[in-house]
């Protein structure tokens, strides 16, 4: 990048349905635009290498503006975000450097490809800027004033879901301006992840491993599958949102439309989850990093 041509401000915060591809954009007026669909993922694929996408970078458009003003605007937006979360009894999101880089790159990119929604200039999905850390993204074109930007952003349901998500603990906000006096904002989101291994020895199916919280227990909508376990016996390596108490919920729907449900009493970083059947019952075994069996969980299963 020609850094002399760029004015960027990134304020990040530490505090995760794969929504990817071409997303529609809603124009509020001549100066404002949003994405109508939520850019959100609930896990990462640790088998996916970062350098698979290292060529998918911004094209370095000409940027102008007052650096300090933009820095102040981004800082104020961060404060407003956490004030809004506090009003909803949510923990604040915290500063994260990796998301700062994501937000900076994506804010630069949307200055010339905003109409493509969350799709990047080379046609790849938004999260490919760093697929191991980026779990959510909000984009906005319009005002410079942080309070007006956040008010508009929070009025858009897709963006509000990300700002007030229980799944995210980290964020970054970045703003760019161009020589037309237009302002382009990106909020990037992530969380602490638990790296696990998963093996499916039942039927090919879609798998979700969710934090054991009330909102996940009382919904049947879990987003796009965290794991597409198509090959029985194959090891998959997802990064899933970290649960503070190590407790998770297991959900799976196989190719025959059978639904599987189990509580996982403990799951830590580096552990292994295996679902299998003895032709009578279905079990979920949990192994620690040394291969020792820690928990054998009975699995409820029934046709949908």
C-alpha positions, 0 to 999 in steps of 0.5 A, a space after each residue: 500500500 502507498 501509506 502516504 495516500 491513506 488516512 485510516 483510523 482503527 480503534 479496536 476493543 477486546 471483548 463470533 451462520 457463515 454469511 458470505 458471498 454477494 450481499 445486498 446493500 440498502 441505501 438510506 438516502 443519497 449519503 448513507 448505505 448499509 448491508 441488509 444482511 448480517 455478516 456473521 460466522 460462529 466458528 473458524 476452520 483451523 484447517 484453512 490457512 491464512 496464506 490461502 487469501 494473502 493476495 486478497 488485499 485492498 487496491 489502495 485507492 486515493 484517500 484524504 482527510 484529517 487523521 486526528 479528526 477521524 481518529 477521534 470519531 472512531 474512538 467516540 464510536 467505540 465508547 458509544 458501542 460499549 455504552 449501548 452494550 452496557 444499556 443491554 446488560 452486555 459485557 464491553 468489547 475490548 481492543 484487539 490488534 488483529 481485528 484492527 488490521 482487518 477493519 483497516 483493510 476492509 474500510 479501504 476496500 469498501 471505498 471503491 466496492 461498497 455496492 458489492 456488499 460484504 464481498 471483497 474486491 477479488 470476489 471472496 467473502 469478507 472474512 477472508 481478510 483473516 479467516 482465523 480471527 474475523 467472525 463478524 463485520 458491519 459496513 457503513 457509508 455516510 456521515 462522519 459524526 460518531 454519534 450519528 453514525 452509531 445511531 444509523 448503524 444501530 437502526 439497521 437490524 443486521 448491524 445491531 445484531 453484531 453490535 449486541 451479540 453475546 458471541 463477540 468479545 472483541 471489536 475494531 472500528 475503522 473509518 476512511 474518507 475520500 476526496 469527495 467528502 464521503 466516509 466509509 466505516 467498518 466494525 470488525 468482530 471476533 472472540 476468544 476461541 477454543 480449538 478442538 478436534 471433532 470426529 463423526 462416526 455416525 452419518 454425514 451431517 451438519 454440526 453445531 457446538 454452542 456455548 451452554 447459555 439460555 439463548 442457545 438452549 431456547 432457539 432452534 436457529 443456530 446459523 450455518 453449520 460450524 462443521 460440515 462433517 461429510 466424511 465419517 472418521 475424518 478429523 475436523 479442527 474448528 475454532 469455536 467461541 470460548 465458553 467461560 465455564 467450559 460447558 457446551 451444547 451439541 447439535 447435529 442434523 444428519 443427511 437422513 434428517 435425524 436430529 442429535 442433541 447432547 449436553 457437553 459438561 466440559 470441553 477445553 482447548 485441544 480436546 477431542 469430541 467424537 460422536 458414534 453409535 453402538 447400533 443401539 444408542 448414540 454417544 458423544 465421547 470427550 477426550 482431553 489433549 492426552 487422549 484420556 476419556 473425560 466424559 461419555 455423554 448420551 445423545 438424544 436423537 430423533 427424526 425431524 
